[in-house]
């Protein structure tokens, strides 16, 4: 999903999905079931009339994925390149280890085919934590529906595990990715969202 900045004072389409409340109970899980629950999402993709079969794997990103993943974000226009006030790659490396964020990778074989970043914030209005999808992109040449669906499913699962009550996202211009979000239950939020750019440095005052 494109994360290009919007002009100050311009409304953006902001949608969210409400997650069901989960009761946190201490339950012993058999080893076989625990292995299954921790297994990443696999999305088989078959091509009719041929023997080609691609398995898309969705998993939590590792520190070794960050450089390739961020390069894909920049290529797809979802992240700034050089000359930014914040070291975005360094920030992504921190998010890989932070409990209040999830950096997800979709891959086929050893090739990264998509990625997403989910960040958590506390919200009094929402009555708990809100998961905000900062980025979701699918690399060119890969199935948008299959890759995006897998990433969105993992985003919702990760948000639920982290105790979020809702997940919100600013829909991109890409119609296929927008359709994926809507198919997963995301609806327009009643609130109007406005965005203002914050200068890197505040001018000194006398």
Buried (B, 14 or more C-beta within 10 A) or exposed (E): BBBEEBEEEEEEBBBBBEBEEEEEEEEEEEEEEEEEEEEBBEBEBEEEEEEEEBEBBBBEBEEEBBEBBBBBBBEBEBBBEEEEEEEBBEBBBEBBEEEEBBBBBBBBEEEBBBBBBBBBEEBEEBEBBBBBBBBBBBBEEBBBBBBBBBBBBBBBBBBBEBBBBBBBBBBBEBEEBBBBBBEBBBEEBEEEEEBEEEEEEEEEEE
